[in-house]
């Protein structure tokens, strides 16, 4: 019989709230109070509008793969309004999909082939539950959930959008980009929110298509990788 370590549980809870407080005040300072509270209101509004449950925080014990926290609805809408007109017929990958918020919103914007890749089995089960209303509403929607390390996944050779909300460290990010470039020679866009390791893209000469900012904070960088026909010969 496993004995619960109450001290460990208490310390984990304290750390969780410390991290959440840090993100709250960091957002307030960098985004400014108006944008900050718009984002908070968006969390409340869109969860109720779509009747899904994707908010929350789950701490990761891994140094390579980071904790779960859903991308802001408000920022997601800004990004998808920007790229959907040019990528609507692309496949859409959410790398580290968590509870499926981005998968759901991508489907709302009209993407028909959406992938959610996630290591955590419990989070993936929540994602599958959250996407059910979309599957009922749109019979042409193809959603594929994969429980796998992204570095072990064989990406299809197809025009694609890869969404990342800072899911892993610099080393994994570098390996991920190399893997995509090696397997997929078609036109690709990388949507990188909270882009801490943008140098991984810059070192491979992948140019920014658009930078999304809120006051002092860089919300996301969208990178474009053109089709590489010469490499297919």
N, C-alpha and C positions, 0 to 999 in steps of 0.2 A: 504494500500500500504506500502510495506516494504521499509524503508529508508536505503540506504547503508551507513555504517560507513567507510568513506574513510581512517580515521586514523587507524582503525583496519586493513583494507586491506593493507595499507602501512606497518604497523608494521609486519604483517604476511609475507609479501614479504621480508622484511629485515631479519627476522628470518630465512626464508627459505634459503636465500643466505648465511647467516652466517653458517648455518648447513652444506651446501654444501662445503663452503670454509674449514670448520673444517675437513670434511672427506677427501678433496683433500690433505691437508697438512699432515694429520695423515697418510694417505696411502703412501705418498711420503717418510716420515721418517721411517715408520715401514717396508714397503716392499722394500725400496730402489728405486732409480730412474729408473733403467732398468725395473724391474717388474711393477712398477707403470705406466710407459708409455706404456708397453705392454698391460696392462689392459685397458687403455684409447683407444688405437688403436683398441683393440678387440671390444669395444663398437661400434665404427664407422664401422668396417669391418663386423661384424656378423649381425648387423641390416640391412645392405644393401644386404648381401649374402642371408639372409632368407626372406627379404622384409616384415619384421614385425616391429612394433613400440612398444617397451616395455621399453624404457629408460624413464628417468624423475624421479620426486620426488613428493610425495603427503604426506603432513604432517598430522599426526593423532592427534586428540584432546584427545584421550583416554590415561590414565595412564597405562592401562592394555595391549592395543594392539598398536604396534609401527607403525611408518610411512612406506609408500611404497617407496622402492628403489630396483631396480632389482639386482639380484645376478650377479656377473661378468661372462661373457661368458668364459673367459680364465680359471677361477677357476672351473666353471661348467664342462668344458671339462676335466680338470685334475681329478675331482672327478668321473665323469661318466666313464671315461676310466678305473678307478680303480675298480668300483663296478659292472659295467654292465656284465662282463663275468660270475659273480656268482649270479646275481639277475635279469637277463634279462626276466625270466619267472614270476617274481614277479609283483604284482600290485605296482603302483608308485603314492604316494600322495604328492602333493605340498601344504603344510600348509601355508595359506596366499599367494595364488597364484598371486595376483595382476593382472598384464596385461598378464600373461600367458607365460612368457619367459621360465621358467623351465619346464612347461607342454610341450611346443613346443620342447625343446631340449631333453627331456626324450623320446618323440616320435621319434625324429631323431636318437636316440641311439637304438631304436628297442623295447622299452616297448610298449605293446599292450593294456594295461588297465591302464589308467592314470586319476587320480582325481585331480581337482583343487578346493580347499576350500577357500572361501574368504568372508569376511563380507561386503565389499564395493561393492554395486551394480554397480556403474559406472566403477570401475576397472574390474569387472567381465565381463561386456559387451565388453570391449576392448579385454579381454582375448579370448572371444568367436570368435571375429573377427580375431584375430591373428592366431588361430588354424585352421581356415578354409582351408588354403593350404595343411596342413598335412592330414586332413580328406579326401580331394579330392585325394591326392596322395596315401594314404594307406587305402583301404576299410576295412581292418581288425582291424584298430585302433579304440579303444573304449575310448572316452574322456568324462568324467562326471564332469560337473561343479556344485558346490553346494554353494549357498549363505547361510551361516550359521555360527554361533559361533562354533568353533571346539569342544568346551566342550559339545555341544548339539548333536553332530553327532554320530551315531551308526556305529562305524568302523566294517567292515566285518572281519570275522575270516579267514584270508588268508595270505599267505606269502607276505610281503609288504616292500617297502622302503618308509620311511617318510622323506621328505625334509623340512628343516626349515632354513630360513634366518633370525634368531633372530626376529620372528614376534611378540613376546609378552614378558611380564615381567616374573620374576622368579616364582611368584605364579601361573600364568596361565601355565607356562611350566611344573611345578610340577603336576598340575591337568591333563594336557594333557597326560603326560607319564603314570600316574596312569590309565587314561581312556583307553589308548591303551593296556596296560598290562592286564586290566580287561576284555577287549572285544576280543582281538586277541591273541590266544595262539600259533600261528604259528611262524615260523622264521621271524624275522624283522631286518631291518637295519634303523638306524636313521642317516641322514646326517644333521649335525648341523653346518651351516656357521655362522661366527662371534659368536663363542660359549661363550657368556658372562655368561651363567648360566649352565655351564657344571656340577656344583655340583648337579643339579637336577638328572642327570643320575648316577653320582657317588654314591649318597646317596641310590640309589636303586640297587647298585652293578651291573649296566650295564657297561660292559667293553668296552673300546675303541678298535676298529678294526684297525683304521688307523688315523693318525694325518697328516693333509695337511698344510704345512707351506711355507711362502715366507719371507725369511730373518728373521726379528724379529717378524713377525706377524703370528698368528695361523689363517689360512683361514677357516679351518673346522675340526671338529672331527667326524669321522664315528664310530657309536656305533653298536654293534651286540647283538641282543637278541635272543638266541637260542629257538627253539621250546620247549614248556613246556608240554610234554606228560603227566607227572605225575599229572598235575593240571587238565587234562581233565577227569580223572577217577572219 
